[in-house]
Amino acid sequence: MQLIKNSLGQSHDYIKMFVKEGDTVVDATCGNGNDTVFLAKLVGDSGRVYSFDIQDDAIYNTKKKVHKLNLEKRVNIIKDGHENMNKYITTPLKAVMFNLGYLPGGDHNISTQPDTTIRAIKNALSLLDRMGIIVIVIYYGGDSGFEEKEGVLNYLGGIDQKQFLVMKTEFINQMNCPPILVCIESLK
């Protein structure tokens, strides 16, 4: 039995430690809707999930999953870049989830980018509640993601350690550029 989970599984475990019913959270890259549904179940009827993506397919897939599970009252699905989350959210966030890269099964030419992702992380940090968390799963390899990985990790390395703890977890014996998990815990 394998006990060490992949980066996405680990990100879910961390989120579960922080998010409670009634919290406000963000799925910064809704993709196929899996994390939006995961978060909606955690926040319950009194919580709120803001889910962002720029692709019609991602918005459609997420709306379909949310509707199928009757979670519409908990979720705001927004067709806009995650770097604009501060235009839609004013309440403190308990958690923000990022899955960087391209839409699984989608066009590899459409993917998250270093500049907009770093702006999104900055906005998420400014909205993060005391004792909140940001999890970032960095997908890279093959044909994309290397520049974003380097840019994001460089930015995160400069975050004030008195305000945030930043942890990077990666597999060192796996082939083909396994995803990297970054967790940021607010100390402010």
PyMOL commands that set and color helices and strands:
alter all, ss='L'
color gray80, all
select helices_A, chain A and resi 7-18+34-43+56-68+72-74+82-87+114-127+146-157
alter helices_A, ss='H'
color red, helices_A
select strands_A, chain A and resi 24-27+48-53+75-79+93-100+128-138+164-169+180-186
alter strands_A, ss='S'
color yellow, strands_A
deselect
rebuild
show_as cartoon
